[in-house]
Amino acid sequence: MGLIENLTQSLGADNVLTSEADRLFYGHDVFRAGELPAAVVRPGSVKELQAIVRAAYESGTPLVTRGGGASYTDAFAQRRAEGITIDSSRLKRSRSTRRGRP
Ligand SMILES: Cc1cc2nc3c(=O)[nH]c(=O)nc-3n(C[C@H](O)[C@H](O)[C@H](O)COP(=O)(O)OP(=O)(O)OC[C@H]3O[C@@H](n4cnc5c(N)ncnc54)[C@H](O)[C@@H]3O)c2cc1C
């Protein structure tokens, strides 16, 4: 099973975007585009994010992270055609680990 099928199984088809329109949108910043990502993945938890990073590492697949996409300096542009773009917009909760300390 390929990386994208593997990620579709763990994240669900709604969170693994492979249409050309989605890849063009997430691969383009305010001014410019890099290589078209092979897929855009949208983790909803740290566990899902870890699964993506592990699978990408094991398959030697480049990863870039996209936040709000407001950059205009190629900051999340893919350098290689088979790369995966992580859309972090579903990772909305932040948790402090500094218990009891300001
Ligand atoms: C109209 C306009 C005005 C602007 N004005 C300013 C300004 O006054 N000052 C200023 O500093 N910037 C400004 N910017 C630039 C923009 O705010 C910055 O580029 C900012 O980083 C964009 O945040 P973002 O979440 O959209 O990040 P993105 O553009 O999505 O990504 C920017 C970088 O952050 C990394 N990144 C994003 N999310 C994560 C994550 N969760 N974990 C790890 N890495 C991550 C990406 O990989 C990429 O390298 C402006 C942009 C626009 C379009």
The ligand as a MOL file (V3000), in Angstrom:
LIG
                    3D

  0  0  0     0  0            999 V3000
M  V30 BEGIN CTAB
M  V30 COUNTS 53 58 0 0 0
M  V30 BEGIN ATOM
M  V30 1 C -1.2340 41.0980 3.6050 0
M  V30 2 C -0.1070 40.5270 4.4250 0
M  V30 3 C 0.5260 41.3140 5.3680 0
M  V30 4 C 1.5660 40.7830 6.1280 0
M  V30 5 N 2.1500 41.5690 7.0770 0
M  V30 6 C 3.1170 41.0370 7.8400 0
M  V30 7 C 3.7170 41.8150 8.8680 0
M  V30 8 O 3.3830 42.9790 9.0800 0
M  V30 9 N 4.6800 41.2450 9.6170 0
M  V30 10 C 5.0460 39.9460 9.4080 0
M  V30 11 O 5.9330 39.4580 10.1480 0
M  V30 12 N 4.5110 39.1600 8.4650 0
M  V30 13 C 3.5520 39.7020 7.6860 0
M  V30 14 N 2.9920 38.9410 6.7210 0
M  V30 15 C 3.5190 37.6240 6.4870 0
M  V30 16 C 2.7700 36.5410 7.2820 0
M  V30 17 O 2.0960 37.0480 8.3800 0
M  V30 18 C 3.7800 35.6040 7.7980 0
M  V30 19 O 4.3650 35.0080 6.7020 0
M  V30 20 C 3.2130 34.5200 8.7300 0
M  V30 21 O 4.2070 33.5800 8.9950 0
M  V30 22 C 2.0830 33.7680 8.1110 0
M  V30 23 O 1.5330 32.8960 9.0960 0
M  V30 24 P 0.7380 31.6370 8.5540 0
M  V30 25 O 0.1250 30.9040 9.6910 0
M  V30 26 O -0.1620 32.0470 7.4610 0
M  V30 27 O 1.9470 30.7160 8.0330 0
M  V30 28 P 2.1460 30.0430 6.6250 0
M  V30 29 O 2.2570 31.0870 5.5840 0
M  V30 30 O 1.1640 28.9750 6.4350 0
M  V30 31 O 3.6090 29.3830 6.8880 0
M  V30 32 C 4.7230 30.2540 7.1750 0
M  V30 33 C 5.8930 29.3800 7.6810 0
M  V30 34 O 5.5480 28.8450 8.9670 0
M  V30 35 C 5.6420 27.4060 8.9280 0
M  V30 36 N 4.5270 26.8990 9.7320 0
M  V30 37 C 3.2160 27.2380 9.6280 0
M  V30 38 N 2.5010 26.5620 10.5390 0
M  V30 39 C 3.3840 25.8010 11.2270 0
M  V30 40 C 3.2710 24.8500 12.3080 0
M  V30 41 N 2.0960 24.5840 12.8730 0
M  V30 42 N 4.3930 24.2320 12.7460 0
M  V30 43 C 5.6020 24.4600 12.1790 0
M  V30 44 N 5.7930 25.3500 11.1600 0
M  V30 45 C 4.6870 26.0020 10.7060 0
M  V30 46 C 5.4690 27.0500 7.4500 0
M  V30 47 O 6.0710 25.8010 7.1480 0
M  V30 48 C 6.1810 28.1770 6.7820 0
M  V30 49 O 7.5640 27.9340 6.7730 0
M  V30 50 C 1.9520 39.4420 5.9350 0
M  V30 51 C 1.3190 38.6450 4.9820 0
M  V30 52 C 0.2940 39.1790 4.2300 0
M  V30 53 C -0.4010 38.3090 3.2220 0
M  V30 END ATOM
M  V30 BEGIN BOND
M  V30 1 1 1 2
M  V30 2 1 2 3
M  V30 3 2 2 52
M  V30 4 2 3 4
M  V30 5 1 4 5
M  V30 6 1 4 50
M  V30 7 2 5 6
M  V30 8 1 6 7
M  V30 9 1 6 13
M  V30 10 2 7 8
M  V30 11 1 7 9
M  V30 12 1 9 10
M  V30 13 2 10 11
M  V30 14 1 10 12
M  V30 15 2 12 13
M  V30 16 1 13 14
M  V30 17 1 14 15
M  V30 18 1 14 50
M  V30 19 1 15 16
M  V30 20 1 16 17
M  V30 21 1 16 18
M  V30 22 1 18 19
M  V30 23 1 18 20
M  V30 24 1 20 21
M  V30 25 1 20 22
M  V30 26 1 22 23
M  V30 27 1 23 24
M  V30 28 2 24 25
M  V30 29 1 24 26
M  V30 30 1 24 27
M  V30 31 1 27 28
M  V30 32 2 28 29
M  V30 33 1 28 30
M  V30 34 1 28 31
M  V30 35 1 31 32
M  V30 36 1 32 33
M  V30 37 1 33 34
M  V30 38 1 33 48
M  V30 39 1 34 35
M  V30 40 1 35 36
M  V30 41 1 35 46
M  V30 42 1 36 37
M  V30 43 1 36 45
M  V30 44 2 37 38
M  V30 45 1 38 39
M  V30 46 1 39 40
M  V30 47 2 39 45
M  V30 48 1 40 41
M  V30 49 2 40 42
M  V30 50 1 42 43
M  V30 51 2 43 44
M  V30 52 1 44 45
M  V30 53 1 46 47
M  V30 54 1 46 48
M  V30 55 1 48 49
M  V30 56 2 50 51
M  V30 57 1 51 52
M  V30 58 1 52 53
M  V30 END BOND
M  V30 END CTAB
M  END
